[in-house]
């Protein structure tokens, strides 16, 4: 099953009694599809440069996704970032919008790994000008309203897809 199909069909359905899903493997399906989508966009939009994050699903009201740097440490002491996606909102949105949320969080990861040192208070915090410029480069327009004309930086910024931009072209190839 493709990553978008799994997002819509298997990974994000509302709870049902276990007896109806004896062959369902929700963890494997959800996370393998999310990892496949991450790997695809890492190659298509970031030249394969992003490290592998821990991708998690968490329901938090008002949050579509989040990026947490250096959040996971394995037994060997290796550290990884975490990308969190909200399955409630992924289910409500189209596959393309859900995948754009993953890429939005990947831009935060790019910012952490390759951007200049952040100046949180001065430049917009979590959604600063370095992040906003990279979002535009890959075809997602930052906007605090999710619509044209919204502020590009600030504490709560979402995005909309730039028609014909790199994300739009790559997601349509994936679909």
C-alpha positions as CSV (number, residue, x, y, z in Angstrom):
1,X,0.0,0.0,0.0
2,X,1.4,3.5,-0.8
3,X,2.2,5.9,1.9
4,X,-0.8,8.2,1.3
5,X,-3.2,5.3,1.1
6,X,-2.1,3.9,4.4
7,X,-2.4,7.3,6.0
8,X,-6.0,7.5,4.9
9,X,-7.0,3.9,5.2
10,X,-5.1,1.9,7.7
11,X,-3.1,4.0,10.1
12,X,-5.6,6.5,11.1
13,X,-9.0,4.9,11.4
14,X,-11.0,5.4,14.5
15,X,-10.9,2.6,17.2
16,X,-12.8,-0.6,16.5
17,X,-13.1,-3.8,18.6
18,X,-9.9,-5.9,18.1
19,X,-11.9,-9.0,17.0
20,X,-12.8,-7.2,13.8
21,X,-9.1,-6.8,12.8
22,X,-7.4,-10.1,13.5
23,X,-5.0,-9.6,10.6
24,X,-4.5,-5.8,11.1
25,X,-0.9,-4.8,11.9
26,X,-1.4,-1.1,12.7
27,X,2.0,-0.2,14.1
28,X,3.8,-1.9,11.2
29,X,1.5,-0.3,8.6
30,X,1.4,3.2,10.0
31,X,5.1,3.5,10.7
32,X,6.5,1.8,7.6
33,X,4.3,4.0,5.4
34,X,5.4,7.2,7.3
35,X,9.0,6.1,7.1
36,X,8.6,5.5,3.3
37,X,7.1,8.9,2.9
38,X,9.9,10.5,4.9
39,X,12.5,8.7,2.8
40,X,10.8,9.7,-0.4
41,X,10.6,13.4,0.5
42,X,14.1,13.4,2.0
43,X,15.5,12.3,-1.5
44,X,13.1,14.5,-3.5
45,X,13.4,17.8,-1.6
46,X,16.4,17.5,0.7
47,X,19.0,15.6,-1.5
48,X,18.8,12.7,1.1
49,X,20.7,14.8,3.6
50,X,18.3,14.6,6.6
51,X,19.1,12.1,9.3
52,X,16.5,9.4,10.2
53,X,14.2,10.8,12.9
54,X,12.0,9.0,15.3
55,X,8.5,9.5,13.8
56,X,5.6,9.3,16.3
57,X,1.9,9.7,16.3
58,X,0.3,11.7,19.2
59,X,-3.1,13.3,19.6
60,X,-2.8,16.8,21.0
61,X,-5.6,19.3,20.3
62,X,-4.6,22.1,17.9
63,X,-1.4,20.4,16.8
64,X,-1.0,19.0,13.3
65,X,2.7,18.1,13.9
66,X,5.8,19.1,15.8
67,X,9.5,18.7,15.6
68,X,11.6,18.1,18.7
69,X,15.4,18.1,18.2
70,X,17.6,15.5,19.9
71,X,14.6,13.9,21.6
72,X,15.5,10.2,21.3
73,X,18.6,8.3,22.6
74,X,19.2,4.6,22.0
75,X,21.1,2.2,24.2
76,X,24.4,3.1,22.4
77,X,23.9,6.8,23.2
78,X,23.1,7.7,19.6
79,X,20.7,10.7,19.4
80,X,17.9,11.3,16.9
81,X,15.3,14.0,16.4
82,X,11.6,13.4,16.7
83,X,8.8,14.3,14.2
84,X,5.4,14.1,15.8
85,X,2.2,13.9,13.7
86,X,-1.4,14.1,14.9
87,X,-3.4,11.1,13.5
88,X,-6.7,12.9,14.3
89,X,-5.8,15.8,11.9
90,X,-4.1,13.5,9.4
91,X,-7.4,11.6,9.1
92,X,-9.4,14.8,8.6
93,X,-7.1,16.2,5.9
94,X,-6.4,15.0,2.3
95,X,-3.4,12.7,1.7
96,X,-1.5,15.6,0.1
97,X,-2.2,18.0,3.0
98,X,-1.1,15.3,5.5
99,X,2.1,14.7,3.6
100,X,2.7,18.5,3.5
101,X,2.5,18.4,7.3
102,X,5.2,15.8,7.4
103,X,7.4,17.9,5.0
104,X,6.7,21.0,7.1
105,X,8.2,19.2,10.1
106,X,11.1,18.0,7.9
107,X,11.9,21.6,7.2
108,X,12.2,22.2,10.9
109,X,14.6,19.2,11.0
110,X,16.6,20.7,8.1
111,X,16.7,24.0,10.0
112,X,18.1,22.2,13.0
113,X,20.7,20.2,11.1
114,X,21.9,22.6,8.4
115,X,20.6,26.2,9.1
116,X,22.6,28.8,11.0
117,X,22.2,28.9,14.8
118,X,18.7,30.0,15.7
119,X,17.9,33.2,17.4
120,X,14.5,32.2,18.8
121,X,13.2,35.4,20.3
122,X,14.5,37.8,17.6
123,X,13.6,36.0,14.4
124,X,10.2,34.4,14.9
125,X,11.2,31.5,17.2
126,X,10.3,28.0,16.0
127,X,9.1,29.5,12.7
128,X,11.9,31.9,11.8
129,X,13.0,33.5,8.5
130,X,15.6,30.7,7.8
131,X,12.8,28.1,8.1
132,X,10.3,30.2,6.2
133,X,12.7,30.8,3.3
134,X,13.4,27.0,3.0
135,X,9.7,26.3,3.1
136,X,9.2,28.5,0.1
137,X,12.2,26.9,-1.7
138,X,10.6,23.5,-1.5
139,X,7.1,24.7,-2.4
140,X,5.3,25.3,0.9
141,X,4.3,28.9,1.6
142,X,4.4,29.7,5.3
143,X,1.3,31.5,6.6
144,X,-0.1,32.0,10.1
145,X,-3.5,31.8,8.6
146,X,-2.9,29.0,6.1
147,X,-3.9,31.4,3.3
148,X,-2.2,33.9,1.0
149,X,-1.2,37.1,2.9
150,X,-0.6,35.5,6.3
151,X,2.5,36.2,8.3
152,X,5.5,34.0,7.3
153,X,7.1,33.8,10.7
154,X,5.9,33.6,14.3
155,X,5.0,31.2,17.1
156,X,2.1,29.5,15.2
157,X,2.6,29.2,11.5
158,X,1.1,26.7,9.1
159,X,1.4,26.7,5.3
160,X,-0.3,26.2,2.0
161,X,1.0,24.3,-1.0
162,X,2.5,26.4,-3.8
163,X,1.0,25.1,-7.1
164,X,3.7,23.8,-9.4
165,X,6.3,24.1,-6.7
166,X,8.8,21.3,-5.8
167,X,6.5,19.8,-3.1
168,X,3.5,19.9,-5.4
169,X,5.3,18.1,-8.2
170,X,7.0,15.5,-6.0
171,X,3.8,14.6,-4.1
172,X,1.9,14.2,-7.4
173,X,4.6,11.9,-8.6
174,X,4.3,9.9,-5.3
175,X,0.5,9.7,-5.6
